[in-house]
């Protein structure tokens, strides 16, 4: 979409409007213009506080859109590994998060794993010793699914702790795979030893009578996105609700219009 200098100036002036509805409409038109990188770089330090604020808001929206597009394409091509996909979800939730920092913190954590062993028991004991745990309260908190927050606070959902423990073990040569066991996401290591982060890192030796469901990488990512969608619904965060609803439907071959009203048309 092309626009004249006059139209651009008019939209810019509307960004300064104290009426959020007027400013939102101006932002909507701005976002339809295409490449806004130059304009955002030029005006994000503008002397008008409203213009600065709304330029930063549009920058965050564009970052989310780009992250969404890249994530969907990568999942369809089966490119990311489990950890990479989990970190990408972090960026989908918080575009300001740093992938480099998350990966560096994970490597630093793994470097503390005792050299005496990197098997399933050693990793579970290490994560428990470092006091990584699933909280008993406030489980509907998006931060529990964000690896940057989990690495900072040591609190995470069972899914997030599975992903982190798997990455820590992977960095030290331990292979594992996520599985559903008795309704909980766990990790299954060599010799059929199960690690249950949601149950204080309990270990269990599985035999032929135990039933587990192996989870593909996409299953884990969908679990993260589904929980973030639910959290947005409970908290009434309509923008996040649309964002994650759009992602979930796109990853399942549909569109957000397939969802019930008011998100979709059904």
C-alpha positions as CSV (number, residue, x, y, z in Angstrom):
1,X,0.0,0.0,0.0
2,X,1.4,3.4,-1.0
3,X,0.8,6.6,0.7
4,X,1.6,10.3,0.0
5,X,3.7,12.5,2.2
6,X,0.5,14.4,3.1
7,X,-1.3,11.2,4.1
8,X,1.7,10.0,6.1
9,X,1.8,13.3,8.0
10,X,-1.9,13.1,8.7
11,X,-1.5,9.6,10.2
12,X,1.5,10.7,12.2
13,X,-0.5,13.6,13.7
14,X,-3.3,11.1,14.6
15,X,-0.8,9.1,16.6
16,X,-0.6,12.1,19.0
17,X,-4.3,12.0,19.7
18,X,-5.2,11.4,23.3
19,X,-8.2,9.3,22.2
20,X,-6.9,5.8,22.1
21,X,-9.5,4.8,19.5
22,X,-8.3,7.4,17.1
23,X,-4.7,6.5,17.7
24,X,-5.5,2.8,17.2
25,X,-7.1,3.5,13.9
26,X,-4.0,5.4,12.8
27,X,-1.8,2.6,13.9
28,X,-4.0,0.1,12.0
29,X,-3.5,2.2,8.8
30,X,0.2,2.5,9.5
31,X,0.6,-1.2,9.8
32,X,-1.0,-1.7,6.3
33,X,1.7,0.5,4.7
34,X,4.2,-2.3,4.5
35,X,7.8,-1.8,5.5
36,X,7.7,0.6,8.5
37,X,11.3,0.0,9.6
38,X,12.5,3.4,8.4
39,X,9.6,5.3,9.9
40,X,9.8,3.5,13.3
41,X,13.6,4.1,13.5
42,X,13.0,7.8,12.7
43,X,10.2,8.4,15.1
44,X,10.6,6.0,18.0
45,X,12.7,8.7,19.7
46,X,10.4,11.5,18.7
47,X,9.9,14.5,21.0
48,X,6.2,13.7,21.4
49,X,5.7,11.0,24.0
50,X,2.6,9.7,22.3
51,X,4.3,9.2,19.0
52,X,7.2,7.4,20.7
53,X,4.9,5.1,22.6
54,X,2.8,4.2,19.6
55,X,5.9,3.6,17.4
56,X,7.2,1.2,20.0
57,X,3.8,-0.5,20.1
58,X,3.8,-0.9,16.3
59,X,7.4,-2.2,16.5
60,X,6.3,-4.9,18.9
61,X,3.4,-5.8,16.7
62,X,5.6,-6.2,13.7
63,X,8.1,-8.2,15.7
64,X,5.4,-10.6,16.7
65,X,4.1,-10.9,13.1
66,X,7.6,-11.7,11.8
67,X,8.2,-14.2,14.6
68,X,4.8,-15.8,13.9
69,X,5.6,-16.1,10.2
70,X,9.0,-17.6,10.8
71,X,7.7,-20.0,13.5
72,X,4.9,-21.4,11.3
73,X,7.2,-21.8,8.3
74,X,9.9,-23.6,10.5
75,X,7.3,-25.9,12.0
76,X,5.8,-26.8,8.6
77,X,9.3,-27.6,7.3
78,X,10.2,-29.5,10.6
79,X,13.2,-27.4,11.0
80,X,13.5,-26.5,14.8
81,X,14.7,-28.9,17.4
82,X,12.5,-29.1,20.6
83,X,14.5,-26.5,22.5
84,X,14.7,-24.1,19.5
85,X,10.9,-24.3,19.1
86,X,10.3,-23.6,22.8
87,X,12.6,-20.6,22.6
88,X,10.7,-19.3,19.5
89,X,7.5,-19.5,21.5
90,X,9.2,-17.3,24.1
91,X,9.7,-14.7,21.4
92,X,6.1,-15.1,20.2
93,X,5.0,-14.2,23.7
94,X,7.6,-11.5,24.4
95,X,9.3,-10.0,21.3
96,X,11.8,-8.2,23.5
97,X,13.2,-11.4,24.9
98,X,16.8,-12.3,23.8
99,X,17.4,-15.8,22.3
100,X,21.1,-15.3,22.7
101,X,20.7,-14.7,26.4
102,X,18.3,-17.6,26.9
103,X,20.7,-20.0,25.1
104,X,23.7,-18.6,27.0
105,X,21.9,-19.1,30.4
106,X,21.0,-22.7,29.4
107,X,24.7,-23.4,28.5
108,X,25.8,-21.9,31.7
109,X,23.3,-24.0,33.6
110,X,24.5,-27.2,31.9
111,X,28.1,-26.4,32.6
112,X,27.4,-26.9,36.3
113,X,26.3,-30.4,35.8
114,X,28.7,-32.7,37.7
115,X,31.2,-34.5,35.4
116,X,30.6,-37.7,37.3
117,X,27.6,-38.5,35.1
118,X,25.2,-37.1,32.6
119,X,22.5,-39.8,32.6
120,X,18.9,-39.3,33.5
121,X,19.5,-39.7,37.3
122,X,22.3,-37.2,37.3
123,X,20.2,-34.6,35.4
124,X,17.1,-35.1,37.6
125,X,19.2,-34.7,40.7
126,X,20.9,-31.7,39.3
127,X,17.7,-29.9,38.4
128,X,16.2,-30.7,41.8
129,X,19.4,-29.5,43.6
130,X,19.1,-26.2,41.6
131,X,15.5,-26.0,42.9
132,X,13.7,-25.9,39.6
133,X,10.1,-26.6,40.4
134,X,6.5,-26.3,39.4
135,X,4.7,-23.9,41.7
136,X,1.7,-25.1,43.7
137,X,-0.3,-21.9,43.0
138,X,-0.8,-19.4,40.2
139,X,-0.2,-22.1,37.6
140,X,-2.0,-20.1,34.9
141,X,0.8,-17.7,34.5
142,X,2.4,-17.1,31.1
143,X,5.8,-16.6,32.7
144,X,5.9,-20.3,33.7
145,X,6.1,-21.1,30.0
146,X,8.8,-18.6,29.1
147,X,12.3,-20.0,29.3
148,X,13.9,-16.6,30.1
149,X,11.7,-16.3,33.1
150,X,12.1,-20.0,34.2
151,X,15.9,-19.6,34.0
152,X,15.7,-16.4,36.1
153,X,13.2,-17.6,38.8
154,X,13.6,-21.4,38.8
155,X,9.8,-21.7,38.6
156,X,8.2,-23.2,35.5
157,X,5.4,-25.4,34.2
158,X,6.1,-29.1,33.8
159,X,6.4,-28.6,30.1
160,X,8.9,-25.8,30.4
161,X,11.0,-27.8,33.0
162,X,10.9,-30.9,30.7
163,X,12.2,-28.7,27.8
164,X,14.9,-27.2,30.0
165,X,16.1,-30.5,31.5
166,X,16.1,-32.1,28.1
167,X,18.3,-29.2,26.8
168,X,20.7,-29.4,29.8
169,X,21.1,-33.2,29.3
170,X,21.5,-32.7,25.6
171,X,24.3,-30.2,26.1
172,X,26.1,-32.8,28.2
173,X,25.4,-35.8,26.0
174,X,22.2,-37.2,27.5
175,X,19.3,-38.0,25.2
176,X,15.7,-38.0,26.2
177,X,12.2,-37.6,24.8
178,X,9.1,-36.0,26.1
179,X,6.2,-38.3,26.9
180,X,2.8,-38.2,28.5
181,X,2.5,-40.4,31.6
182,X,-0.6,-40.5,33.7
183,X,-1.7,-37.2,32.2
184,X,1.6,-35.4,32.9
185,X,4.4,-34.3,30.6
186,X,7.6,-36.2,31.6
187,X,10.9,-37.1,30.1
188,X,11.9,-40.7,29.2
189,X,15.6,-41.5,29.3
190,X,17.7,-44.5,28.6
191,X,16.9,-47.8,30.3
192,X,13.2,-46.7,30.4
193,X,13.8,-44.4,33.3
194,X,11.1,-41.7,33.6
195,X,11.7,-38.2,35.0
196,X,8.7,-36.4,36.4
197,X,9.5,-32.6,36.9
198,X,6.0,-31.9,38.1
199,X,6.4,-34.4,40.9
200,X,9.6,-33.1,42.5
201,X,11.8,-34.7,39.8
202,X,10.7,-38.2,40.8
203,X,12.4,-41.1,39.0
204,X,10.5,-44.2,37.9
205,X,11.7,-47.3,36.1
206,X,9.0,-48.2,33.6
207,X,8.1,-51.8,32.7
208,X,6.0,-53.2,29.9
209,X,2.8,-52.6,31.9
210,X,3.3,-48.9,32.0
211,X,1.6,-46.9,29.3
212,X,3.3,-43.8,27.9
213,X,2.5,-41.6,24.9
214,X,5.5,-40.3,23.0
215,X,5.2,-36.6,22.1
216,X,6.5,-35.2,18.9
217,X,8.2,-31.8,19.0
218,X,5.1,-30.1,17.6
219,X,3.0,-31.7,20.3
220,X,5.1,-29.9,23.0
221,X,5.0,-26.6,21.2
222,X,1.2,-26.9,20.8
223,X,0.9,-27.6,24.5
224,X,2.8,-24.3,25.2
225,X,0.6,-22.3,22.8
226,X,-2.6,-23.9,24.0
227,X,-1.8,-22.9,27.6
228,X,-0.9,-19.4,26.6
229,X,-4.2,-19.2,24.7
230,X,-6.0,-20.4,27.9
231,X,-4.2,-17.9,30.1
232,X,-5.1,-15.0,27.7
233,X,-8.7,-16.2,27.8
234,X,-8.8,-16.3,31.6
235,X,-7.0,-12.9,32.0
236,X,-9.2,-11.3,29.3
237,X,-6.1,-10.3,27.2
238,X,-7.9,-10.0,23.8
239,X,-4.7,-9.2,21.8
240,X,-2.9,-12.3,23.2
241,X,-6.1,-14.4,22.7
242,X,-6.2,-13.5,19.0
243,X,-2.5,-13.9,18.6
244,X,-2.3,-17.4,20.0
245,X,-5.6,-18.4,18.5
246,X,-4.3,-17.4,15.1
247,X,-1.1,-19.4,15.7
248,X,-2.9,-22.5,16.8
249,X,-5.3,-22.5,13.9
250,X,-2.6,-21.8,11.4
251,X,-0.5,-24.7,12.7
252,X,-3.5,-27.0,12.3
253,X,-4.2,-26.0,8.7
254,X,-6.9,-23.4,9.4
255,X,-7.4,-19.7,10.1
256,X,-8.5,-17.7,13.1
257,X,-11.9,-17.4,11.4
258,X,-12.5,-21.0,12.2
259,X,-12.7,-20.1,15.9
260,X,-16.0,-19.2,17.6
261,X,-17.2,-15.6,17.7
262,X,-15.8,-13.1,18.6
263,X,-12.4,-14.3,17.5
264,X,-13.7,-16.0,14.4
265,X,-16.8,-16.1,12.3
266,X,-18.4,-19.2,13.6
